[in-house]
Amino acid sequence: MDTARREKAGKQAARILRLIPVCMGLIKPGTDLSEAIRLGIKNNGLSLRDGDIIAVASKLVSTAEGRIVRLGDVTPSRRAYEMGALYKMEPRLVEIVLREADQVLGGLPEVLLTLKNGILTANAGVDVSNTPPGFASLWPVNPDGSADEIREKLSDEADIAVIIVDSRVTPLRLGTIGLALATSGISPTLDLRGSTDIYGKPLRYTWHGVADDLASAAHYLMGEADEGIPAVIVRGANMRIPLKLNDESPKLSPDKCLYMSAIRNNAMDTAAGLNG
Amino acid sequence: MDTARREKAGKQAARILRLIPVCMGLIKPGTDLSEAIRLGIKNNGLSLRDGDIIAVASKLVSTAEGRIVRLGDVTPSRRAYEMGALYKMEPRLVEIVLREADQVLGGLPEVLLTLKNGILTANAGVDVSNTPPGFASLWPVNPDGSADEIREKLSDEADIAVIIVDSRVTPLRLGTIGLALATSGISPTLDLRGSTDIYGKPLRYTWHGVADDLASAAHYLMGEADEGIPAVIVRGANMRIPLKLNDESPKLSPDKCLYMSAIRNNAMDTAAGLNG
């Protein structure tokens, strides 16, 4: 390999994005999650570096924070029974979803579409997979705060950022992908308005959902079943850390959301008219 | 490091997911894209390995296949003028979107929500960023066929798979993420029904959108502006290649889509009633 080629390859290698799985023991309510992550990283023969982003499964955060509910302890309301019958769901689970959801927008057999903390999600984040038998897990009360706490506690190791990763479904697509439920230390989105494309033309309204992209990358490894990878080190993202400003949020208001324009206006009928 | 630790670290390293950017020169209509990718990989000091997945930006495929339209050549219809006025869009661009879209479902200033080839997307995949000035790019006519062709042509290098990556927006989220517009050589989704979680409980209806997750991982590096990374080698995904069966599709029919349940039934009002 000649010098120029080697240099190029070296530069290339520096830009490789690495997703490194971190395995760890079962997390229980009350576990110090940051210490568990620290130990997991060490036991996996790894160490943190400046610029690393730790992606943590939201279920891990929920479990450690005791945000799990024993289904047997729940008394369903009349509405939970009604919706349970309508959507073929266990009324106790519906009851938990109704308590967690800010709004229910729709549903299919066994699942409800809900709005929770400004995020559209299935069952308001309530889930019974990878939770102890007989329990449902809820989203952390304050995901941003949880992300901040993990980052702060691990900041003695390196200047890191944190993404809390949940699963989501998207319109007309089969299969779950990753969602950046919260971030700390990085900007969840990159504002590209005013930057230029490869032809030098300015971009007018493009934002890049960098945290959601990285959450999906980590979610690929975390999986949905018994992969046993509840945390992933994202290395080489080349984001300046810390980047997050207080007023930044990846949440869109409904009036700026393309999909809500269709949900709100029931625009399918309108569009069908326009199409006809 | 003791032997056990070293073994663990070795096993760990084997499971690292690597996203390796591939830079290449500008692609023009008529360029042999597979050869351009082959050359780009070589010029970046890289080579393909069995199990690698090549993520290719859909715009690259479109441009090579001549799926770009000179805006000046387009004569808008009356409907394009009407919708252009309604959504503050250039009527020529609206005209191209109307020709490409199977259905228009909604809109916001400067963008339409459309259904195209069973995929919900902004402006039916029509885009003016990273296209030559004065041109709009369209989706490839047959993205699955394009993915198959790239895979076949590069199969003399190694047993690889291909994902064609586009950008998409998702409900109530700011910023674009990746979409697996087409795949070849891997299954776009992983059916986890019947597999078990970490507590041994069976999963009843979970599918993992593995190709969309990986498309987002690649999209993180590809970006939206002048990053100049139109292809990414995904290494370490550990998918058996080839996996894709003919009847597999990541597309959901509207009656199985949680979001469409809200769009179709205008369920927000219903749900508001239920909530009240």
Interface residues (C-beta under 8 A of the other chain):
Chain A: M1 R5 R6 K8 A9 Q12 R15 I16 L17 R18 L19 I20 P21 L26 N43 N44 G45 L46 R79 M83 Q103 V104 L105 G106 G107 L108 E110 V111 L113 L115 G118 I119 L120 A122 V128 S129 N130 T131 P132 P133 R168 V169 T170 P171 L172 R173 L174 G175 T176 I177 G178 P188 T189 L190 L192 S195 T196 D197 I198 Y199 G200 K201 L203 R204 Y205 T206 W207 H208 G209 V210 D212 D213 L214 S216 A217 H219 Y220 L221 G223 E224 A225 D226 G228 A237 S249 P250 K251 L252 P254 K256 C257 L258 Y259 M260 S261 A262 I263 R264 N265 N266 A267 M268 A271 A272 L274 N275
Chain B: M1 R5 R6 K8 A9 Q12 R15 I16 L17 R18 L19 I20 P21 L26 N43 N44 G45 L46 R79 M83 Q103 V104 L105 G106 G107 L108 E110 V111 L113 L115 G118 I119 L120 A122 V128 S129 N130 T131 P132 P133 R168 V169 T170 P171 L172 R173 L174 G175 T176 I177 G178 P188 T189 L190 L192 S195 T196 D197 I198 Y199 G200 K201 L203 R204 Y205 T206 W207 H208 G209 V210 D212 D213 L214 S216 A217 H219 Y220 L221 G223 E224 A225 D226 G228 A237 S249 P250 K251 L252 P254 K256 C257 L258 Y259 M260 S261 A262 I263 R264 N265 N266 A267 M268 A271 A272 L274 N275
